[in-house]
Amino acid sequence: MKGKLYPKLLLLYACFCILSFATVSTVTMSLTRKYETKKVADSLYQDANRIAAGPLIQSYMKSRSSLEDVYSLFLSAAAYQNSTLWLMDKDGNILFSTSKPLSSTGEIEPLPGFDPSQLADSYYQVGDFFGYFPHQVLSVLAPITLNYDIKGYIAIHCYLFKIDRECNTVLNISYITLAIILLLSLSLVAGFHFWVYRPLSRLTLAARFYASGDLDYEFCPDSKGDFSHLGTSLQYMAETLRRGKEDQRKFISNISHDFRSPLTSIKGYLEAILDGTIPKDLQDRYLHIVVAETERLNKLTKELLTLNTFDEKGYFMEMQNFDINQVIKKTAETFEVACIAKAIRFSIIFDEPSLMVYADMTKIQQVLYNLIDNAIKFSRSNSTIIIETNQKHEKVFVSIKDTGIGIPQDSIHRIWDRFYKTDLSRGKDKKGTGLGLAITKEIIQAHGENINVVSTEGVGSTFTFSLQKSKN
Ligand code: ADP
């Protein structure tokens, strides 16, 4: 972002400044000129009418005053207004002009193109006044009437530079005001820098570090501001990625450990058999240990593959309606030998003789297998495991309760983690992989259901999971 957003913003700001000045020098100038012209014209027109209706002109029209008297009145008015006054007869001849001395011979100056009707629409005109002036002037024309009859005209002409001077003054004030506004608007650029550019730069930098794999980059999002939410999300994402990386590292070290220990013992026993350290009559016993270890490796590989299918979210659920009671019975029967060995009994309590659920039967069978297997493994000899089904609204709840070693309170939330085994169980179950409950949870969650455990150390554990009741 650096080097792109800023120049763009500055370019935009420069364009804005240029356009603002251009607008002031064209639009403002033209409006001011119009306004000033009208203002001066109004004043001149009022003066012209006042003189035309004044007693001196009226008495001159009645031939009671001399042209000299009128001329001197016009001279004072012209000096006051800084303009040129004409007295004209009704045919458009100039009797005198204050810009010239009064003719002693009574000579008049004709204005051939004079047509007062051209001024009918407006009381003033900017131009050469019927071709008289070589340049543009502002002119007003007021009729002199006597007994409702036009006897002549008073024309007042004013040079436009007077108006231009006024316009320039207004324009200079506008330029100064605009410059102050533009300087103040620089605060917007500063605001953009602090509230948009800076937080965005920090976010971009952090995102760049994370994208390049540097998840240790310390990024502290602003607690306030519009980007705080984005910053917190980015921080959360980095934290999740970091945790994922750490989990992956732990996972690989756990796998390596779990594969290495059986492989080491297999290698050790086989080498001892080959080099004769283990005598022939004991070989049979050690070969059985080797077979047990390979079985454990086989189980571990199978469970890892199962978990992997869940990780890829590529698992395929074969949902169907089936009787959960039947599946429980069948699964429990597979543990007959293990139960006899430990003198463990099953007490199976069904809510109803038949309870139809909608789920993936093979996967639920695996869940039951894992939970019953754990219950037997961690139960004391000569105890009872209670398997129970209950239904509530649209759900069926299956629980497996043992009176075994239980789970310590501080480990209870970790038993669902891959490879996790409680300290209590480690000595009792050497074959366990710590993957069974992780698989169980994945399967139940894939059904959109829940699994929970209630356990007391030394008293026993109850695992309960829910299933969707069959609709038909
Ligand atoms: P494992 O193959 O080791 O049994 P699991 O994932 O099934 O792996 O179980 C993880 C750990 O949870 C076990 O090692 C044990 O410590 C604890 N656990 C599971 N079920 C029970 C139970 N019914 N009673 C006591 N501890 C249990």
Boltz pocket constraint, residues with backbone or C-beta under 6 A from the ligand:
constraints:
  - pocket:
      binder: B
      contacts: [[A, 370], [A, 371], [A, 374], [A, 375], [A, 378], [A, 402], [A, 404], [A, 405], [A, 406], [A, 407], [A, 415], [A, 417], [A, 420], [A, 421], [A, 422], [A, 423], [A, 424], [A, 425], [A, 426], [A, 429], [A, 431], [A, 432], [A, 433], [A, 434], [A, 435], [A, 436], [A, 437], [A, 438], [A, 461]]
      max_distance: 6.0
